[in-house]
Amino acid sequence: MNFKRVRRVPVLALALVLSLLTRAQATIINVPADQVTIQAGINSASTGDTVLVAPGYYLENINFQGKEIVVSSYFLLNRDPAFIFTTTIDGSNPANGDSASTVRIFCGGTEVPVFQGFTVTGGRGTRMLDPTEGAVYRNGGGIATNRGAPIIRFNYIHHNQPDGVVDYGGGGIYLQRGNPIVENNIIMSNPGQYGCGLCVRFAYATARNNIIAFNNGGDQFGGAGLYLYQGQLDGYNNTIAFNNSQQPGGGVRVAAGNINLRNSIVWGNVASDHPQIHIDGVYGGTVALQYSDIEGGYTGAGNIDADPVFSGPWCFTGEGSPCIDAGDPDAALNDLSWPSAPTAARWPSRGGLRNDMGACGGPACYPLALAAINPSEDLGRVPWEVSFEAESYFEADNWNWEFGDGDGATGQAVVHTYDDPGVYDVTLTIGHDAGETYEYNQEAVYALADTMWAGDVEFVPSMQSVPVEILVQARNYMTLNSIWIPFAFSGDLQLVHDGFTTVGCRTVDFDTQIERSYNPATGTALIELSGNPGLPPGSGPILKLLFHTVSAEDGQSATIALTSDLIPVGPQFHADRFVYQPVTIEGSIHCDCCSGRVGDANGLGTYPGEVTISDIQLLVTAKFISSLPCVLYLDCLAEADVNQSGGATPTCNDITISDIQTLVNHLFIAGPVSAPLKECL
């Protein structure tokens, strides 16, 4: 599932918010209208002010400077999640490498600053003094906090990576001291040596309705999803999934502190040991879980061990998930309800009102997409029938679809067939709330007709070794970062595989060109081609397979298949979001005594039937000089029988002086010409 985008008109909501802020005597500093950069807006702000940031891309590293202020995207105006994904702060170009976190919120005491509604990326961390050890570490790639009670909410925090000489943690968020609150964030794909998603040290933190997923590293202390050292974290309705750590504790790790999780999901994490939850063997600590879904199980009231049935890129719980209505039965923790159905949970919660485990449950749940377009598949081969079903945070009156190929449909659930290959944007317009209309876009579905095929080669028999080149071509409709090409050759023609080349091919500039395996006994091999920026959509050659024959007799052949049961990996095209298998078409190598032309008696022509002086010399030797049978000299009698007096199956007796005269005339009297002498029978 792709990211969703939401558009809605915020004029009335903007007027309302501005009115409320004006009554409160607060100052709104608009970026870039009043101040060009976010940092300039912060610099000019005073306690209680709001720095309101318009959608856009901001290449800067911001510092709250200890101020109790609100820094927000336009999400503040109407809670439209689209503003989260269209307002980006990129910290990849810091003025000072020691202060390279994308966002720094360092407080002096009890301040309550608020940071909300942004995409945060590119941060490299800030050098910070460890409160107990006195050492300096680099922490907090995306967001780093120290003291106070900062509130970090409704952000998409991805691809931040702190780096340092000693160690570095908190790739996404680093919380040190104080009483921070982290809620309704997506924290994904952040590396680090510990706490790659969220790292808490010496703080007493609260985490609600966060999705902490696909973070990786943990090579020093583990805890790729969540790491706590000397402090406490109370968590409610968090999803900690698919994080990868080289040390124990892929999902959660605690050392000398306490973690209390309720109504949460800890699933699919990977580590060297204790992949879901690990308590440090030296420092100790506690992890208490209740009413949570933990892969492999965990002691605690209401805990389960069952596949949560995730749906979409944000690890939402899908229909049929055992996490639905399985959280704490306390009514104070109930899911939100529909206005018109007070006993049913409001999407993205499901089922009844009892708390759903994971980030999609509980009273604080708010989706970071106001609607979801759920295709049965994101990728398929034409003609491709795909089902679409929509879900919305609002009660909808009508659903209107545009499939990107000129066709449309109405209804909450529809079916559409793509007949032509291509990449299609799917747009859904939802009408609800007394006539107000919202538009949502599924960025792309991929209808493909990708193919990879090997060529066919014919050559003249020879007792000598003959080099053979097979061209492999591909048609791809998406940019490919990597191509895996297995092949197998078989048949009565004896071949030796000599490697491959990409010279003259579309992949000639690929960084990686490796033959990962070759088994002469089975005639199988596997080749990997990969590179950046990848192979753009198109059609043409991607490599040449190189062989030579041991000996070749008329009629022998070999098949070149681009897949084999003897190879564990099938043909694969790797795109940014997909790994898929193209249709493959096998090629062949065929030894044909008369390969379409005659006259090339020695079989050494650069094209079929090319005649040279060496062909005449060979015929003279075979007929008039040597006493040995001519077949020992002439590999292909059909080529040597220039006048074709012997028909389709000539013998030595059919090779006469007239054949030699014809070649002499062709080469020296009537020519020379570049065209072949004549066609075969």
C-alpha positions as CSV (number, residue, x, y, z in Angstrom):
1,M,0.0,0.0,0.0
2,N,1.3,3.4,-0.9
3,F,1.2,6.6,1.2
4,K,-2.2,8.3,1.1
5,R,-2.6,12.0,0.4
6,V,-5.6,14.0,1.5
7,R,-6.8,17.4,0.2
8,R,-9.4,19.5,1.9
9,V,-10.2,23.2,2.0
10,P,-9.1,24.7,5.4
11,V,-10.5,28.2,5.1
12,L,-13.2,28.0,7.8
13,A,-11.1,26.0,10.2
14,L,-8.3,28.5,9.7
15,A,-10.5,31.4,10.5
16,L,-11.7,29.6,13.6
17,V,-8.2,28.8,14.9
18,L,-7.0,32.3,14.2
19,S,-9.9,33.7,16.1
20,L,-9.2,31.5,19.1
21,L,-5.5,32.3,19.1
22,T,-6.3,36.0,18.8
23,R,-8.6,35.9,21.8
24,A,-5.9,34.2,23.9
25,Q,-3.5,37.1,23.0
26,A,-1.0,34.6,21.5
27,T,1.2,35.6,18.6
28,I,1.1,33.5,15.4
29,I,4.3,33.7,13.4
30,N,3.7,32.4,9.9
31,V,6.5,30.7,8.0
32,P,7.4,31.7,5.4
33,A,5.1,34.7,5.3
34,D,6.4,36.5,8.4
35,Q,9.7,34.7,8.7
36,V,11.5,32.9,5.9
37,T,12.7,29.9,7.9
38,I,11.3,27.9,10.8
39,Q,14.3,28.8,12.9
40,A,13.8,32.5,12.2
41,G,10.2,32.0,13.4
42,I,11.4,30.3,16.6
43,N,14.0,33.1,17.1
44,S,11.3,35.7,17.0
45,A,8.8,33.8,19.2
46,S,8.1,34.3,22.9
47,T,6.5,32.0,25.5
48,G,3.0,30.9,24.4
49,D,3.5,31.8,20.7
50,T,2.8,29.6,17.8
51,V,5.2,29.2,14.8
52,L,2.8,28.1,12.0
53,V,4.6,26.5,9.0
54,A,3.1,26.4,5.6
55,P,3.4,23.3,3.5
56,G,6.8,23.0,1.8
57,Y,10.3,21.6,2.0
58,Y,12.6,23.2,4.7
59,L,16.3,22.3,4.6
60,E,17.3,23.3,8.1
61,N,18.0,22.1,11.6
62,I,15.8,23.8,14.2
63,N,16.4,24.5,17.9
64,F,13.6,25.5,20.2
65,Q,16.1,27.4,22.4
66,G,14.4,26.4,25.6
67,K,11.1,28.2,24.7
68,E,7.7,27.0,25.6
69,I,6.1,27.5,22.2
70,V,4.1,25.5,19.6
71,V,5.8,24.7,16.3
72,S,3.3,23.2,14.0
73,S,2.4,22.6,10.3
74,Y,-1.1,23.5,9.1
75,F,-2.2,20.3,10.8
76,L,-3.0,22.5,13.7
77,L,-5.8,24.2,11.7
78,N,-8.0,21.3,10.9
79,R,-6.2,18.1,11.8
80,D,-5.7,17.1,8.2
81,P,-2.9,14.6,8.0
82,A,-2.0,15.7,4.5
83,F,-0.1,18.5,6.0
84,I,2.2,16.1,7.8
85,F,3.4,14.6,4.6
86,T,3.6,17.9,2.7
87,T,5.6,19.8,5.3
88,T,9.1,18.4,5.5
89,I,12.1,19.4,7.7
90,D,15.3,17.9,6.3
91,G,18.3,18.2,8.6
92,S,20.8,16.7,6.3
93,N,22.8,20.0,5.8
94,P,23.6,21.2,9.3
95,A,25.7,24.3,9.9
96,N,27.4,22.5,12.8
97,G,28.0,18.8,12.7
98,D,27.8,18.5,16.5
99,S,24.3,19.9,16.4
100,A,22.9,17.9,13.5
101,S,19.6,16.6,14.9
102,T,16.8,17.8,12.6
103,V,14.9,19.1,15.7
104,R,16.4,20.0,19.1
105,I,14.1,20.6,22.1
106,F,16.3,21.4,25.1
107,C,14.5,22.8,28.1
108,G,15.7,24.5,31.3
109,G,13.1,23.0,33.6
110,T,9.4,22.5,33.3
111,E,8.6,24.0,29.9
112,V,5.9,22.2,27.8
113,P,6.9,22.9,24.1
114,V,4.9,21.3,21.4
115,F,6.2,20.0,18.0
116,Q,3.6,18.5,15.7
117,G,2.5,17.9,12.1
118,F,5.8,17.4,10.2
119,T,7.8,14.9,8.2
120,V,11.3,14.8,9.9
121,T,14.2,13.4,8.0
122,G,17.9,13.6,7.3
123,G,19.1,14.3,10.9
124,R,22.5,13.1,12.1
125,G,22.3,13.6,15.8
126,T,23.7,16.0,18.5
127,R,26.6,15.6,20.8
128,M,25.1,15.3,24.3
129,L,26.6,14.8,27.8
130,D,25.6,11.6,29.5
131,P,24.1,12.6,32.9
132,T,25.9,9.9,34.9
133,E,28.9,8.8,33.0
134,G,30.2,12.2,32.0
135,A,30.9,11.0,28.5
136,V,29.7,12.7,25.3
137,Y,27.6,10.8,22.8
138,R,25.8,11.6,19.7
139,N,22.1,11.0,19.9
140,G,18.7,11.9,18.4
141,G,19.0,11.8,14.7
142,G,15.5,13.1,14.0
143,I,14.5,14.7,17.3
144,A,16.6,15.1,20.5
145,T,15.1,16.4,23.7
146,N,16.5,17.2,27.1
147,R,14.5,18.0,30.3
148,G,11.1,19.7,30.4
149,A,7.9,18.1,29.3
150,P,7.9,18.4,25.5
151,I,5.0,17.0,23.5
152,I,5.9,15.4,20.1
153,R,2.9,14.3,18.2
154,F,1.5,13.7,14.7
155,N,4.8,13.4,12.9
156,Y,6.3,11.1,10.3
157,I,9.9,10.5,11.4
158,H,12.0,8.5,8.9
159,H,15.6,8.0,7.6
160,N,17.4,9.9,10.3
161,Q,20.8,8.4,11.4
162,P,22.9,9.7,14.2
163,D,26.6,9.0,14.0
164,G,29.4,9.3,16.4
165,V,32.8,8.1,17.4
166,V,31.8,6.4,20.7
167,D,28.1,5.4,20.2
168,Y,24.9,6.8,18.9
169,G,21.3,6.1,19.7
170,G,17.8,7.4,19.1
171,G,17.8,7.3,15.3
172,G,14.2,8.6,15.2
173,I,13.7,10.2,18.7
174,Y,16.0,10.5,21.7
175,L,14.5,11.6,25.0
176,Q,16.8,12.5,27.9
177,R,15.5,13.5,31.3
178,G,12.2,15.3,31.9
179,N,8.7,14.1,31.3
180,P,8.2,14.0,27.5
181,I,5.1,12.8,25.7
182,V,5.3,11.0,22.3
183,E,2.0,10.3,20.6
184,N,0.5,9.5,17.2
185,N,3.9,9.4,15.4
186,I,5.1,7.1,12.7
187,I,8.7,6.3,13.4
188,M,10.1,4.3,10.6
189,S,13.4,3.3,8.9
190,N,15.8,5.0,11.2
191,P,19.2,3.4,11.9
192,G,21.2,3.6,15.1
193,Q,23.3,1.6,17.5
194,Y,20.5,1.4,20.1
195,G,17.0,2.7,20.3
196,C,16.9,3.1,16.6
197,G,13.3,4.1,16.6
198,L,12.8,5.6,20.1
199,C,15.5,5.9,22.8
200,V,14.7,6.9,26.4
201,R,17.5,7.7,28.9
202,F,16.9,9.0,32.5
203,A,13.5,10.3,31.5
204,Y,10.0,9.4,32.6
205,A,8.2,9.3,29.3
206,T,4.7,8.5,28.0
207,A,4.2,7.0,24.5
208,R,0.7,6.6,23.0
209,N,-0.5,5.4,19.6
210,N,2.9,5.4,17.9
211,I,3.9,3.1,15.1
212,I,7.6,2.2,15.6
213,A,8.5,-0.1,12.7
214,F,11.3,-1.1,10.2
215,N,14.1,0.6,12.2
216,N,17.4,-1.2,12.1
217,G,20.8,-1.4,13.7
218,G,21.2,-2.1,17.4
219,D,24.7,-3.3,17.0
220,Q,25.8,-1.9,20.4
221,F,22.9,-2.2,22.8
222,G,20.0,-3.6,20.8
223,G,16.5,-2.3,21.2
224,A,16.0,-1.4,17.5
225,G,12.4,-0.4,18.1
226,L,12.5,0.9,21.7
227,Y,15.4,1.2,24.2
228,L,15.2,2.4,27.8
229,Y,18.0,3.1,30.1
230,Q,17.5,4.3,33.7
231,G,14.1,5.8,33.6
232,Q,10.5,4.7,32.9
233,L,8.2,4.6,30.0
234,D,4.5,4.1,30.2
235,G,3.1,3.1,26.8
236,Y,-0.5,2.7,25.5
237,N,-1.6,1.4,22.2
238,N,1.8,1.3,20.5
239,T,2.7,-0.9,17.6
240,I,6.4,-2.0,17.6
241,A,6.9,-4.2,14.6
242,F,9.5,-5.4,12.1
243,N,12.5,-3.7,13.7
244,N,15.9,-5.4,13.2
245,S,18.7,-5.5,15.8
246,Q,22.1,-7.1,15.7
247,Q,22.0,-7.4,19.5
248,P,19.3,-8.9,21.7
249,G,16.0,-7.1,21.8
250,G,14.8,-6.4,18.3
251,G,11.5,-4.8,19.5
252,V,12.1,-3.7,23.0
253,R,15.2,-3.6,25.3
254,V,15.4,-2.3,28.9
255,A,18.4,-1.7,31.1
256,A,18.1,-0.5,34.7
257,G,14.6,1.0,34.1
258,N,11.0,0.1,33.8
259,I,8.7,-0.2,30.8
260,N,5.0,-0.6,31.1
261,L,3.1,-1.4,28.0
262,R,-0.7,-1.8,27.7
263,N,-2.9,-2.5,24.6
264,S,0.2,-2.8,22.4
265,I,1.5,-5.0,19.6
266,V,5.1,-6.3,19.6
267,W,5.5,-8.4,16.5
268,G,7.8,-9.4,13.7
269,N,11.0,-8.0,15.2
270,V,14.3,-9.6,14.5
271,A,17.4,-9.9,16.7
272,S,20.3,-12.1,17.6
273,D,18.4,-13.2,20.7
274,H,15.1,-12.4,22.3
275,P,13.8,-10.8,19.2
276,Q,10.7,-9.2,20.7
277,I,11.6,-8.2,24.3
278,H,15.0,-8.3,26.1
279,I,15.9,-7.3,29.7
280,D,19.6,-6.5,30.0
281,G,21.5,-9.3,31.8
282,V,23.8,-6.9,33.6
283,Y,21.7,-3.9,34.5
284,G,18.4,-5.7,34.8
285,G,15.1,-3.8,34.6
286,T,11.4,-4.7,34.1
287,V,9.0,-5.0,31.2
288,A,5.4,-5.3,32.2
289,L,2.8,-5.9,29.4
290,Q,-0.9,-6.3,29.7
291,Y,-3.6,-6.8,27.1
292,S,-1.0,-6.9,24.4
293,D,-0.1,-9.1,21.4
294,I,3.5,-10.3,21.7
295,E,5.0,-12.7,19.2
296,G,6.1,-15.8,21.1
297,G,4.0,-14.8,24.1
298,Y,4.6,-12.9,27.3
299,T,3.3,-13.2,30.8
300,G,0.7,-10.7,31.7
301,A,-3.1,-10.2,32.0
302,G,-4.9,-10.3,28.7
303,N,-1.8,-10.9,26.6
304,I,-2.1,-13.0,23.4
305,D,0.2,-14.5,20.8
306,A,-1.5,-14.3,17.4
307,D,-0.7,-12.8,14.0
308,P,-2.1,-9.2,14.2
309,V,-3.1,-9.2,10.5
310,F,-1.5,-5.9,9.6
311,S,-2.9,-3.9,6.7
312,G,-1.2,-1.2,4.6
313,P,2.2,0.6,5.1
314,W,1.5,1.9,8.6
315,C,0.9,-1.5,10.1
316,F,-2.8,-0.8,10.8
317,T,-4.8,-3.8,12.1
318,G,-6.8,-5.3,9.3
319,E,-10.2,-7.0,9.2
320,G,-10.2,-10.2,11.1
321,S,-7.3,-9.2,13.4
322,P,-7.3,-10.9,16.8
323,C,-6.3,-7.6,18.3
324,I,-9.7,-6.1,17.6
325,D,-11.7,-5.7,20.8
326,A,-9.0,-7.5,22.7
327,G,-7.5,-4.6,24.7
328,D,-8.1,-3.5,28.3
329,P,-11.9,-3.7,28.9
330,D,-11.8,-0.5,31.0
331,A,-14.4,1.8,29.5
332,A,-12.1,4.8,29.9
333,L,-9.8,3.2,27.3
334,N,-12.5,2.5,24.8
335,D,-12.1,3.2,21.1
336,L,-13.8,6.3,19.6
337,S,-17.3,5.7,18.2
338,W,-19.1,6.8,15.1
339,P,-21.4,9.7,15.6
340,S,-24.3,7.8,14.1
341,A,-23.4,4.4,15.6
342,P,-22.3,5.0,19.2
343,T,-21.6,1.3,19.8
344,A,-19.3,0.8,16.8
345,A,-15.6,1.8,16.7
346,R,-14.6,4.6,14.4
347,W,-12.0,3.7,11.8
348,P,-9.1,3.0,11.9
349,S,-10.3,1.2,15.1
350,R,-12.6,-1.7,14.3
351,G,-15.3,-3.8,15.8
352,G,-17.0,-2.7,19.0
353,L,-15.9,0.0,21.5
354,R,-13.6,-2.2,23.5
355,N,-10.0,-1.1,23.1
356,D,-8.1,-2.5,20.0
357,M,-4.5,-3.5,20.6
358,G,-2.0,-1.5,18.7
359,A,-1.8,2.1,17.4
360,C,-5.2,1.9,15.9
361,G,-7.0,1.6,19.2
362,G,-7.9,3.6,22.2
363,P,-9.3,7.1,22.9
364,A,-6.2,8.9,21.6
365,C,-6.2,7.1,18.2
366,Y,-6.2,9.5,15.2
367,P,-5.2,8.2,11.7
368,L,-2.4,9.7,9.9
369,A,-4.5,9.3,6.8
370,L,-8.2,10.3,6.9
371,A,-9.0,7.5,4.4
372,A,-7.5,4.3,3.1
373,I,-7.7,2.9,-0.4
374,N,-7.2,-0.9,0.0
375,P,-6.5,-2.7,-3.3
376,S,-6.5,-6.5,-3.3
377,E,-3.1,-6.2,-4.9
378,D,-0.7,-3.4,-5.6
379,L,0.8,-5.1,-8.6
380,G,-0.5,-7.5,-11.2
381,R,-0.1,-8.7,-14.8
382,V,-2.4,-7.5,-17.5
383,P,-5.2,-8.2,-18.0
384,W,-5.4,-7.6,-14.3
385,E,-8.6,-7.6,-12.2
386,V,-8.2,-5.8,-8.9
387,S,-10.6,-5.1,-6.1
388,F,-10.6,-1.7,-4.3
389,E,-12.2,-1.1,-1.0
390,A,-12.2,2.3,0.8
391,E,-12.3,3.2,4.5
392,S,-12.7,6.7,5.9
393,Y,-12.5,8.4,9.3
394,F,-15.7,10.3,8.3
395,E,-19.1,8.9,7.6
396,A,-19.4,9.0,3.9
397,D,-22.5,9.5,1.7
398,N,-20.9,8.6,-1.7
399,W,-17.7,7.2,-3.1
400,N,-16.4,8.1,-6.6
401,W,-13.4,6.4,-8.1
402,E,-11.1,7.2,-11.0
403,F,-8.7,4.4,-11.8
404,G,-6.1,6.4,-13.8
405,D,-6.8,4.7,-17.1
406,G,-9.9,6.8,-18.0
407,D,-12.4,4.5,-16.3
408,G,-14.3,5.1,-13.0
409,A,-16.9,3.6,-10.7
410,T,-19.0,4.4,-7.6
411,G,-19.4,2.6,-4.3
412,Q,-17.3,1.9,-1.3
413,A,-16.1,-1.5,-2.8
414,V,-15.4,-1.8,-6.5
415,V,-13.7,-4.1,-9.0
416,H,-11.7,-2.8,-12.0
417,T,-9.7,-4.5,-14.8
418,Y,-6.6,-3.0,-16.3
419,D,-6.1,-4.1,-19.9
420,D,-2.9,-2.1,-20.7
421,P,0.4,-2.1,-18.7
422,G,1.3,1.0,-16.9
423,V,1.5,2.8,-13.5
424,Y,-1.8,4.2,-12.5
425,D,-2.8,6.7,-9.8
426,V,-6.2,5.9,-8.2
427,T,-8.3,8.8,-7.0
428,L,-11.2,8.5,-4.6
429,T,-13.6,11.4,-4.0
430,I,-15.7,11.0,-0.8
431,G,-18.7,13.1,-0.1
432,H,-19.8,13.4,3.5
433,D,-20.5,15.8,6.3
434,A,-23.4,17.8,4.9
435,G,-22.1,18.0,1.4
436,E,-18.4,18.6,2.1
437,T,-16.2,16.7,-0.3
438,Y,-12.8,15.2,0.3
439,E,-10.4,13.7,-2.3
440,Y,-7.9,10.9,-1.6
441,N,-5.2,9.6,-3.8
442,Q,-3.6,6.1,-3.9
443,E,-0.3,7.1,-5.5
444,A,0.0,4.1,-7.8
445,V,-1.0,0.6,-8.7
446,Y,1.2,-1.3,-11.2
447,A,-0.3,-3.2,-14.1
448,L,2.6,-4.9,-15.7
449,A,3.6,-7.0,-18.7
450,D,7.3,-7.3,-17.8
451,T,9.2,-9.9,-19.8
452,M,12.7,-11.3,-20.0
453,W,13.8,-13.4,-22.9
454,A,16.9,-15.1,-24.4
455,G,17.8,-15.0,-28.0
456,D,18.2,-17.7,-30.6
457,V,21.5,-18.5,-32.3
458,E,22.4,-20.7,-35.3
459,F,25.9,-21.7,-36.3
460,V,27.7,-24.1,-38.6
461,P,29.1,-27.4,-37.2
462,S,32.8,-27.5,-36.4
463,M,35.1,-30.0,-34.8
464,Q,36.8,-26.9,-33.3
465,S,35.6,-24.8,-30.4
466,V,33.1,-22.2,-31.5
467,P,32.3,-19.1,-29.3
468,V,28.6,-18.5,-28.9
469,E,26.9,-15.4,-27.5
470,I,23.2,-15.4,-26.3
471,L,21.6,-12.0,-25.9
472,V,19.2,-11.7,-22.9
473,Q,16.7,-8.8,-23.2
474,A,14.1,-7.4,-20.8
475,R,11.0,-5.2,-21.0
476,N,10.3,-3.5,-17.7
477,Y,7.6,-1.0,-16.8
478,M,9.1,0.1,-13.5
479,T,12.6,1.4,-12.6
480,L,14.6,-1.7,-11.5
481,N,17.3,-1.4,-8.8
482,S,18.3,-5.1,-9.2
483,I,17.8,-8.0,-11.6
484,W,18.3,-11.6,-10.7
485,I,18.8,-13.8,-13.8
486,P,18.9,-17.6,-13.3
487,F,19.6,-19.7,-16.4
488,A,20.0,-23.3,-17.3
489,F,21.3,-24.8,-20.5
490,S,20.6,-28.3,-21.7
491,G,20.5,-30.4,-24.8
492,D,22.7,-32.7,-26.9
493,L,25.0,-29.8,-28.0
494,Q,28.0,-29.7,-25.6
495,L,28.5,-26.2,-24.2
496,V,30.8,-24.6,-21.7
497,H,29.7,-21.4,-20.0
498,D,32.4,-18.7,-20.1
499,G,30.7,-15.9,-18.1
500,F,28.7,-12.9,-19.2
501,T,29.1,-9.3,-20.3
502,T,26.9,-6.2,-20.3
503,V,28.9,-4.3,-22.9
504,G,26.4,-2.6,-25.2
505,C,23.5,-3.4,-22.9
506,R,21.2,-1.2,-20.8
507,T,22.9,-2.4,-17.6
508,V,26.5,-1.6,-18.6
509,D,26.7,1.1,-15.8
510,F,25.4,-1.1,-13.0
511,D,27.6,-1.1,-10.0
512,T,27.1,-4.8,-9.2
513,Q,27.5,-7.4,-11.9
514,I,28.1,-10.8,-10.2
515,E,27.7,-14.4,-11.2
516,R,26.6,-15.6,-7.8
517,S,26.7,-19.3,-8.6
518,Y,27.6,-21.7,-11.5
519,N,27.3,-25.4,-11.5
520,P,28.9,-27.1,-14.6
521,A,27.4,-30.4,-13.6
522,T,23.8,-29.2,-13.9
523,G,24.4,-26.4,-16.4
524,T,22.9,-23.8,-14.1
525,A,24.0,-20.3,-13.0
526,L,22.6,-17.2,-11.2
527,I,23.6,-13.7,-12.1
528,E,22.8,-10.5,-10.2
529,L,22.8,-7.0,-11.8
530,S,22.1,-4.0,-9.6
531,G,22.9,-0.3,-9.5
532,N,21.8,3.2,-8.7
533,P,19.8,5.0,-10.1
534,G,18.6,1.7,-11.6
535,L,17.3,0.6,-15.0
536,P,14.5,3.0,-16.2
537,P,11.4,1.6,-17.9
538,G,12.1,0.4,-21.4
539,S,13.0,-2.6,-23.5
540,G,16.3,-3.9,-24.8
541,P,19.4,-6.1,-24.0
542,I,20.5,-6.4,-20.4
543,L,23.4,-8.9,-20.7
544,K,25.1,-11.4,-23.0
545,L,25.7,-15.0,-22.0
546,L,29.0,-16.3,-23.2
547,F,29.6,-20.0,-24.2
548,H,31.8,-22.1,-26.4
549,T,31.1,-25.4,-28.0
550,V,33.2,-28.5,-27.3
551,S,32.3,-30.1,-30.6
552,A,29.3,-29.5,-32.7
553,E,27.5,-31.8,-35.2
554,D,24.8,-31.0,-37.6
555,G,21.3,-31.0,-35.9
556,Q,22.6,-30.6,-32.3
557,S,21.0,-27.9,-30.2
558,A,20.8,-26.5,-26.6
559,T,18.0,-24.7,-24.8
560,I,18.7,-21.6,-22.7
561,A,16.0,-21.3,-20.0
562,L,15.8,-18.3,-17.7
563,T,14.4,-20.4,-14.9
564,S,15.0,-23.8,-13.5
565,D,13.8,-26.0,-10.6
566,L,17.5,-26.7,-9.9
567,I,18.1,-23.0,-8.9
568,P,16.5,-21.9,-5.6
569,V,16.0,-18.3,-6.8
570,G,13.7,-17.6,-9.7
571,P,14.0,-14.6,-12.1
572,Q,13.4,-11.4,-10.1
573,F,12.9,-7.7,-10.9
574,H,13.6,-5.5,-7.8
575,A,11.8,-2.1,-7.8
576,D,11.6,0.3,-4.9
577,R,8.5,-1.2,-3.4
578,F,8.2,-4.6,-5.1
579,V,10.1,-7.8,-5.9
580,Y,8.3,-9.6,-8.7
581,Q,8.8,-12.2,-11.4
582,P,8.7,-11.4,-15.1
583,V,7.4,-13.7,-17.7
584,T,10.4,-15.5,-19.2
585,I,10.9,-16.9,-22.7
586,E,13.7,-19.4,-23.4
587,G,16.3,-19.2,-26.2
588,S,18.2,-21.7,-28.1
589,I,21.5,-22.5,-29.8
590,H,21.2,-24.6,-32.9
591,C,23.9,-26.2,-35.0
592,D,22.7,-26.2,-38.6
593,C,24.9,-27.5,-41.4
594,C,23.5,-25.0,-43.7
595,S,22.6,-22.0,-41.6
596,G,20.7,-20.1,-44.3
597,R,23.5,-19.5,-46.8
598,V,26.2,-21.5,-48.7
599,G,29.8,-20.8,-49.6
600,D,31.3,-20.5,-46.1
601,A,33.1,-23.8,-46.4
602,N,35.2,-23.4,-43.3
603,G,32.4,-21.9,-41.2
604,L,34.5,-18.9,-40.2
605,G,32.5,-16.1,-41.8
606,T,31.5,-13.1,-39.8
607,Y,28.0,-13.5,-41.1
608,P,26.2,-16.6,-42.6
609,G,27.6,-17.5,-46.0
610,E,30.5,-15.0,-46.1
611,V,33.1,-16.2,-48.6
612,T,36.8,-15.6,-48.3
613,I,40.0,-16.9,-50.0
614,S,40.4,-19.4,-47.1
615,D,37.2,-21.1,-48.2
616,I,38.7,-21.7,-51.7
617,Q,41.9,-22.9,-50.2
618,L,40.1,-25.4,-48.0
619,L,38.1,-26.8,-51.0
620,V,41.3,-27.2,-53.1
621,T,43.0,-29.0,-50.2
622,A,40.1,-31.3,-49.5
623,K,39.6,-32.3,-53.2
624,F,43.0,-32.2,-54.9
625,I,45.8,-32.2,-52.3
626,S,44.9,-34.4,-49.4
627,S,44.4,-38.1,-49.8
628,L,42.2,-38.2,-46.7
629,P,38.3,-38.2,-47.0
630,C,37.0,-34.6,-47.5
631,V,34.7,-34.9,-44.4
632,L,37.8,-34.6,-42.2
633,Y,38.4,-31.1,-43.7
634,L,34.8,-29.9,-44.4
635,D,32.7,-29.7,-41.3
636,C,29.6,-28.8,-43.3
637,L,29.2,-30.4,-46.7
638,A,26.1,-28.3,-47.3
639,E,28.1,-25.1,-47.2
640,A,30.9,-26.6,-49.4
641,D,28.4,-27.8,-52.0
642,V,28.1,-24.4,-53.5
643,N,26.2,-25.4,-56.6
644,Q,24.0,-27.6,-54.4
645,S,24.3,-30.6,-56.8
646,G,23.9,-33.0,-53.9
647,G,20.6,-31.5,-52.7
648,A,19.8,-31.3,-49.0
649,T,22.3,-34.1,-48.0
650,P,25.4,-33.8,-50.2
651,T,28.4,-36.2,-50.0
652,C,32.1,-35.8,-50.8
653,N,31.4,-36.8,-54.4
654,D,29.1,-33.8,-54.8
655,I,32.0,-31.4,-54.0
656,T,33.6,-30.7,-57.5
657,I,35.8,-28.3,-59.4
658,S,32.6,-26.4,-60.4
659,D,32.0,-25.4,-56.7
660,I,35.5,-24.0,-56.6
661,Q,35.0,-22.1,-59.9
662,T,31.8,-20.6,-58.5
663,L,33.6,-19.3,-55.4
664,V,36.5,-17.9,-57.5
665,N,34.0,-16.2,-59.8
666,H,32.0,-14.8,-56.9
667,L,35.1,-13.5,-55.0
668,F,37.5,-12.3,-57.8
669,I,35.6,-11.9,-61.1
670,A,32.0,-10.8,-60.3
671,G,32.9,-9.3,-57.0
672,P,34.0,-9.2,-54.4
673,V,30.6,-8.4,-52.9
674,S,29.5,-8.3,-49.3
675,A,26.3,-10.2,-49.9
676,P,26.1,-14.0,-49.4
677,L,26.6,-16.2,-52.4
678,K,23.2,-17.8,-52.5
679,E,20.4,-19.2,-50.2
680,C,20.3,-22.8,-48.9
681,L,17.9,-25.2,-50.4
